[in-house]
Amino acid sequence: MINDILPVLTPKIAALRRDIHAHPELAFDEHRTAGKVAAFLEHLGLEVHRGIARTGVVAKLTLGTSSRAIGLRADMDALPLAELNTFSHHSTHEGKMHACGHDGHTAMLLGAADALSQLGGFDGTVYFIFQPAEEHEGGGRVMVEEGLFERFPMEMVFGLHNWPGMPAGSFGVTEGPVMAGTDCVEIEITGRGGHAAMPHQAVDVVLAGSALVQAAQSLVSRNTDPLDAAVVSVTRFHAGHADNVLPKTAVLGGTVRSLNGRLQDALEDGLRRICCGIEATYQVSIDLRYQRGYPPTINAPGPTRIAGEAAREVAGEAKVMTQLPPSMGAEDFAYMAQVVPACYVWLGNGPGEGGCMLHSPHYDFNDEIIATGIRYWVRLAQRALA
């Protein structure tokens, strides 16, 4: 029974989590972390594959005779952020920090691999996927491109993220969109510089840029169904260096997000139309650089049902929320969910007080939820491969 092994296993996993926290590594540079992960799994006797998407690790545990298989995924990378915590396991790498809880995700999945190798209780194969570079760099996409699902065929894949602000040990399990797709935009406007006292002799890029920012907001307020969530945010506007000079160029940047891939296409098309209109109206030239980012993360019905059953068994009906609104944050687990039916759940990390929110320099993963996370992974595997 899992209750017999958790008292010994949980402290070991918590210590491992704190060691990973103290040695954060950025995207595709998770060499120490990946080495510890692989060594842990090899010690359990699992078949371990290294070097997928540079630093990714996949381990295989097979029991029984069934050819069925599922994947359980955790992310390993940290953020380029200076930690402000002073506890004993704070970051020892300047300018790098586990501020999103990937140290906890990795540790809990290692704990689940340990527990499942002892307990069994399933018929088939569990692939433990330790992914690099979730933060901005798309390690999930690289794993898929390098043949993750061809090398390790599976019928479903599951992910998990801790969520500050939700009660510790509670779950959010929602079918459909759970995280937004996110794109990056950079817009360079070129006009004709001149003296600020003689604007009629110049072509004002600041005026054109200001009109563009205003017009871009109509993409959500007037061109998007009010029932569809979308965000168009201009977050950068750089132009000029002197009070009496109208600059020749301005550069704007921002993000476009939605929960629907087709809407993402429409928002890009709309932004391009606006840029064409601004060019004609203000006699400027505009270079729009639109970079597609992570697609929306969509939970499929079958895996979501199984994940919900496992969560309710672990936490109880009252601590499993199935109607949580999606987050407009993004997650590269979406690339895996585009290929294989998937479910991505939230595990409550407790109150986000004192700045302990995701991507905060004061964040720390809550070790009190490690046992819950291990239980969830174990019951999920046993249910999915019953």
C-alpha positions as CSV (number, residue, x, y, z in Angstrom):
1,M,0.0,0.0,0.0
2,I,1.2,3.5,-0.8
3,N,0.6,4.6,2.8
4,D,3.3,2.2,3.9
5,I,6.0,3.7,1.6
6,L,5.2,7.4,1.7
7,P,6.6,8.1,5.2
8,V,10.0,7.0,4.0
9,L,9.7,8.1,0.4
10,T,8.3,11.7,0.9
11,P,11.2,13.1,3.0
12,K,13.7,11.6,0.4
13,I,11.8,13.3,-2.5
14,A,11.6,16.6,-0.5
15,A,15.3,16.6,0.0
16,L,15.9,15.9,-3.7
17,R,13.5,18.8,-4.6
18,R,15.4,21.2,-2.4
19,D,18.7,20.1,-3.9
20,I,17.3,20.8,-7.4
21,H,16.0,24.2,-6.2
22,A,19.4,25.1,-4.9
23,H,21.0,24.3,-8.3
24,P,18.6,25.8,-10.9
25,E,19.5,25.4,-14.6
26,L,18.0,27.3,-17.6
27,A,16.4,26.0,-20.8
28,F,18.4,23.2,-22.5
29,D,21.1,23.6,-19.9
30,E,19.6,21.2,-17.3
31,H,22.6,18.9,-17.4
32,R,23.0,18.4,-13.6
33,T,19.3,18.1,-13.1
34,A,18.9,15.6,-16.0
35,G,21.9,13.6,-14.6
36,K,20.3,13.3,-11.2
37,V,17.0,12.4,-12.7
38,A,18.5,9.7,-14.9
39,A,20.6,8.3,-12.1
40,F,17.6,8.1,-9.8
41,L,15.6,6.2,-12.4
42,E,18.4,3.9,-13.3
43,H,18.8,3.0,-9.6
44,L,15.1,1.9,-9.7
45,G,16.0,-0.5,-12.5
46,L,14.0,1.4,-15.2
47,E,15.0,1.6,-18.8
48,V,16.3,5.1,-19.2
49,H,16.8,7.2,-22.3
50,R,18.9,10.4,-22.1
51,G,19.6,13.3,-24.5
52,I,16.1,13.7,-26.0
53,A,15.8,17.4,-26.9
54,R,19.4,17.8,-25.6
55,T,18.8,17.3,-21.9
56,G,15.4,15.5,-21.8
57,V,15.0,12.1,-20.1
58,V,12.4,9.4,-20.7
59,A,12.2,6.3,-18.5
60,K,10.1,3.2,-19.2
61,L,8.4,1.0,-16.6
62,T,6.5,-2.1,-18.0
63,L,4.4,-4.5,-15.9
64,G,2.1,-7.3,-17.1
65,T,1.3,-8.2,-20.7
66,S,-0.7,-5.3,-22.1
67,S,0.7,-3.3,-25.0
68,R,-1.1,-0.2,-23.7
69,A,1.0,2.8,-22.6
70,I,0.7,6.3,-21.1
71,G,3.0,9.1,-20.5
72,L,3.5,11.2,-17.4
73,R,5.4,14.5,-17.9
74,A,7.3,16.9,-15.7
75,D,9.3,20.0,-16.6
76,M,12.9,20.6,-15.3
77,D,14.0,24.1,-16.2
78,A,14.3,27.2,-14.1
79,L,13.9,30.9,-14.8
80,P,16.5,33.7,-15.4
81,L,15.5,35.4,-12.1
82,A,17.5,36.5,-9.0
83,E,16.0,34.7,-6.0
84,L,15.3,36.8,-2.9
85,N,14.6,34.0,-0.5
86,T,17.1,33.3,2.3
87,F,16.2,29.8,3.4
88,S,18.9,27.1,3.3
89,H,18.0,25.7,-0.1
90,H,17.9,29.1,-1.9
91,S,19.5,29.2,-5.4
92,T,23.3,29.0,-5.5
93,H,23.4,30.1,-9.1
94,E,23.3,33.8,-9.5
95,G,20.5,35.1,-11.6
96,K,18.7,31.7,-11.9
97,M,15.8,30.5,-9.8
98,H,13.2,27.8,-9.7
99,A,10.4,30.3,-9.5
100,C,7.7,28.2,-11.1
101,G,7.9,24.9,-9.2
102,H,9.5,22.8,-11.8
103,D,11.8,21.4,-9.1
104,G,8.7,20.1,-7.4
105,H,7.2,18.7,-10.6
106,T,10.4,16.8,-11.3
107,A,10.7,15.5,-7.7
108,M,7.1,14.4,-7.5
109,L,7.3,12.4,-10.8
110,L,10.5,10.8,-9.6
111,G,8.6,9.9,-6.4
112,A,5.8,8.4,-8.5
113,A,8.3,6.3,-10.5
114,D,9.8,5.0,-7.2
115,A,6.3,4.2,-5.8
116,L,5.0,2.5,-9.0
117,S,8.1,0.4,-9.3
118,Q,7.4,-0.9,-5.8
119,L,3.6,-1.1,-5.9
120,G,2.8,-2.0,-9.5
121,G,-1.0,-2.3,-9.8
122,F,-1.2,-1.6,-13.5
123,D,-0.9,-3.6,-16.7
124,G,1.1,-2.0,-19.5
125,T,3.8,0.7,-19.8
126,V,4.3,4.0,-18.0
127,Y,6.7,6.5,-19.7
128,F,8.1,9.1,-17.3
129,I,8.9,12.1,-19.4
130,F,11.3,14.7,-18.0
131,Q,11.2,17.7,-20.3
132,P,13.7,20.5,-20.7
133,A,13.0,24.2,-21.6
134,E,9.3,24.8,-20.8
135,E,10.0,28.4,-20.1
136,H,9.8,30.2,-23.5
137,E,12.1,27.8,-25.4
138,G,9.5,25.1,-26.3
139,G,11.3,22.0,-25.1
140,G,8.0,20.1,-25.5
141,R,7.9,21.0,-29.2
142,V,11.5,19.8,-29.6
143,M,10.8,16.5,-27.9
144,V,7.8,16.0,-30.3
145,E,9.9,16.9,-33.3
146,E,12.7,14.5,-32.2
147,G,10.2,11.6,-32.3
148,L,9.0,11.3,-28.7
149,F,5.8,9.6,-29.6
150,E,7.3,7.5,-32.4
151,R,10.0,6.2,-30.1
152,F,7.7,5.8,-27.1
153,P,4.2,5.1,-28.4
154,M,1.5,6.0,-25.9
155,E,-2.3,6.4,-26.1
156,M,-2.5,9.3,-23.6
157,V,-0.2,11.8,-21.9
158,F,-0.6,13.7,-18.7
159,G,0.9,16.9,-17.2
160,L,0.6,18.7,-13.9
161,H,1.5,22.2,-12.6
162,N,1.4,23.5,-9.0
163,W,-0.9,26.5,-8.6
164,P,-0.4,29.1,-5.9
165,G,-3.7,30.6,-4.6
166,M,-5.5,27.2,-4.7
167,P,-5.8,25.3,-1.4
168,A,-2.8,23.1,-0.8
169,G,-3.5,19.6,-2.1
170,S,-6.6,20.5,-4.1
171,F,-6.9,19.8,-7.8
172,G,-8.2,21.7,-10.9
173,V,-9.3,19.2,-13.6
174,T,-11.1,20.9,-16.5
175,E,-12.0,19.5,-19.9
176,G,-11.3,21.7,-22.9
177,P,-9.0,24.8,-23.0
178,V,-6.9,25.2,-19.8
179,M,-4.0,27.5,-21.0
180,A,-3.8,30.0,-23.8
181,G,-1.9,30.1,-27.0
182,T,0.6,32.9,-27.0
183,D,2.4,34.8,-29.8
184,C,5.0,37.5,-29.8
185,V,4.8,40.7,-31.9
186,E,7.4,43.3,-32.8
187,I,6.4,46.3,-35.0
188,E,8.9,48.7,-36.4
189,I,7.5,52.0,-37.7
190,T,9.6,54.2,-40.0
191,G,8.7,57.8,-40.9
192,R,10.8,60.9,-41.4
193,G,12.5,62.6,-38.5
194,G,12.4,66.3,-37.9
195,H,12.3,69.2,-35.5
196,A,9.6,68.9,-32.8
197,A,8.7,72.6,-33.4
198,M,8.1,71.9,-37.1
199,P,6.0,68.6,-37.2
200,H,4.6,69.4,-40.7
201,Q,8.1,68.8,-42.1
202,A,8.3,65.3,-40.5
203,V,6.3,62.0,-40.6
204,D,5.5,61.4,-36.9
205,V,6.1,57.8,-35.9
206,V,5.0,58.4,-32.3
207,L,1.6,59.6,-33.5
208,A,1.3,56.6,-35.8
209,G,2.4,54.2,-33.1
210,S,-0.1,55.7,-30.7
211,A,-2.9,55.2,-33.2
212,L,-1.7,51.6,-33.8
213,V,-1.8,50.8,-30.0
214,Q,-5.4,52.2,-29.8
215,A,-6.6,50.4,-32.9
216,A,-5.1,47.1,-31.8
217,Q,-7.5,47.1,-28.8
218,S,-10.4,46.9,-31.2
219,L,-9.3,43.4,-32.2
220,V,-10.6,42.1,-28.9
221,S,-13.3,44.7,-28.0
222,R,-15.0,44.8,-31.5
223,N,-13.7,41.9,-33.6
224,T,-13.8,39.0,-31.2
225,D,-16.8,37.2,-29.9
226,P,-17.3,38.3,-26.2
227,L,-17.5,34.7,-25.2
228,D,-14.0,34.0,-26.6
229,A,-11.1,34.9,-24.3
230,A,-8.4,36.9,-26.0
231,V,-5.6,39.3,-25.1
232,V,-3.7,41.8,-27.3
233,S,-1.2,43.7,-25.1
234,V,1.4,46.2,-26.3
235,T,4.0,46.1,-23.7
236,R,6.9,48.0,-25.3
237,F,7.0,51.4,-27.1
238,H,10.5,52.8,-27.8
239,A,11.0,56.0,-29.8
240,G,13.4,58.9,-29.7
241,H,16.0,60.3,-27.3
242,A,15.5,64.0,-27.2
243,D,12.6,66.3,-26.3
244,N,12.9,68.5,-29.4
245,V,13.4,65.8,-32.0
246,L,10.7,63.8,-33.8
247,P,12.3,60.4,-34.2
248,K,12.6,58.6,-37.5
249,T,11.7,55.1,-36.1
250,A,9.6,53.6,-33.3
251,V,9.6,50.0,-32.2
252,L,6.6,48.4,-30.4
253,G,6.3,44.9,-29.0
254,G,3.8,42.8,-27.1
255,T,1.8,39.6,-26.9
256,V,-1.3,38.1,-28.5
257,R,-3.1,35.3,-26.6
258,S,-6.3,33.3,-27.0
259,L,-7.8,29.9,-26.1
260,N,-8.6,29.0,-29.7
261,G,-6.2,28.3,-32.5
262,R,-8.5,29.7,-35.2
263,L,-9.0,32.9,-33.2
264,Q,-5.2,33.2,-33.0
265,D,-5.1,33.2,-36.8
266,A,-7.8,35.8,-36.9
267,L,-6.0,38.1,-34.5
268,E,-2.8,37.9,-36.5
269,D,-4.7,38.7,-39.7
270,G,-6.5,41.6,-38.0
271,L,-3.2,43.1,-36.7
272,R,-1.8,43.0,-40.2
273,R,-4.8,44.8,-41.5
274,I,-4.5,47.5,-38.9
275,C,-0.8,48.0,-39.8
276,C,-1.7,48.4,-43.4
277,G,-4.3,51.0,-42.5
278,I,-1.9,52.9,-40.2
279,E,0.7,53.0,-43.1
280,A,-1.9,54.5,-45.4
281,T,-3.3,57.0,-42.9
282,Y,0.0,58.3,-41.4
283,Q,2.3,57.8,-44.4
284,V,4.7,55.6,-42.6
285,S,6.1,52.2,-43.4
286,I,5.6,49.3,-41.0
287,D,7.5,46.1,-40.6
288,L,5.4,43.6,-38.6
289,R,7.3,40.6,-37.2
290,Y,4.7,38.1,-35.8
291,Q,6.2,35.1,-34.1
292,R,4.0,32.1,-33.3
293,G,4.5,30.8,-29.8
294,Y,2.9,28.0,-27.8
295,P,-0.6,26.8,-29.0
296,P,-3.5,26.6,-26.6
297,T,-3.4,23.7,-24.2
298,I,-6.6,21.6,-24.7
299,N,-7.6,18.8,-22.3
300,A,-9.3,15.8,-24.1
301,P,-12.4,14.2,-22.6
302,G,-11.0,10.7,-22.0
303,P,-7.8,11.6,-20.2
304,T,-9.6,14.3,-18.3
305,R,-12.2,11.8,-17.0
306,I,-9.4,9.5,-15.8
307,A,-7.4,12.4,-14.2
308,G,-10.6,13.6,-12.4
309,E,-11.3,10.1,-11.0
310,A,-7.7,9.8,-9.7
311,A,-7.8,13.3,-8.2
312,R,-11.1,12.6,-6.4
313,E,-9.7,9.4,-5.0
314,V,-6.6,11.1,-3.7
315,A,-8.0,14.4,-2.5
316,G,-11.8,13.8,-2.1
317,E,-14.7,15.2,-4.0
318,A,-14.7,18.6,-2.3
319,K,-11.1,19.3,-3.2
320,V,-11.4,18.7,-7.0
321,M,-12.6,21.6,-9.0
322,T,-13.9,21.0,-12.5
323,Q,-15.1,24.4,-13.5
324,L,-12.0,26.5,-13.1
325,P,-11.6,29.3,-15.7
326,P,-8.7,28.8,-18.1
327,S,-5.4,30.7,-17.5
328,M,-4.2,33.1,-20.1
329,G,-0.7,31.9,-19.3
330,A,0.9,29.5,-21.8
331,E,2.4,26.0,-21.5
332,D,4.4,24.0,-24.1
333,F,2.7,20.8,-22.9
334,A,0.3,21.9,-25.6
335,Y,2.6,20.5,-28.3
336,M,2.2,17.1,-26.8
337,A,-1.5,17.5,-26.4
338,Q,-1.7,18.3,-30.2
339,V,-0.4,14.8,-31.0
340,V,-1.8,12.5,-28.2
341,P,-5.0,12.9,-26.2
342,A,-3.9,14.7,-23.0
343,C,-4.9,16.2,-19.7
344,Y,-3.1,18.9,-17.8
345,V,-4.2,19.5,-14.2
346,W,-3.5,22.1,-11.5
347,L,-2.3,21.0,-8.0
348,G,-3.0,23.6,-5.3
349,N,0.2,25.0,-3.8
350,G,-1.5,26.9,-1.0
351,P,-1.9,30.6,-0.4
352,G,0.2,32.9,-2.6
353,E,0.9,35.2,0.3
354,G,4.2,37.1,0.8
355,G,4.8,37.2,-2.9
356,C,4.8,33.4,-3.2
357,M,3.2,33.4,-6.7
358,L,4.6,31.9,-9.9
359,H,7.6,33.8,-11.3
360,S,8.1,35.7,-8.1
361,P,11.6,36.1,-6.6
362,H,10.0,35.0,-3.3
363,Y,8.4,31.8,-4.6
364,D,9.0,28.3,-3.3
365,F,7.3,25.0,-4.0
366,N,5.3,23.7,-1.1
367,D,6.8,20.5,0.1
368,E,3.6,19.7,2.0
369,I,1.9,18.7,-1.4
370,I,4.6,16.3,-2.5
371,A,2.8,13.3,-1.0
372,T,-0.4,14.3,-2.7
373,G,1.3,14.7,-6.0
374,I,2.9,11.3,-5.8
375,R,-0.4,9.7,-4.8
376,Y,-2.1,11.3,-7.8
377,W,0.5,10.1,-10.3
378,V,0.3,6.6,-8.9
379,R,-3.5,6.4,-8.9
380,L,-3.6,7.9,-12.4
381,A,-1.3,5.3,-13.8
382,Q,-3.1,2.5,-12.1
383,R,-6.5,3.8,-13.3
384,A,-5.4,4.5,-16.9
385,L,-3.8,1.1,-17.2
386,A,-6.2,-0.9,-15.0
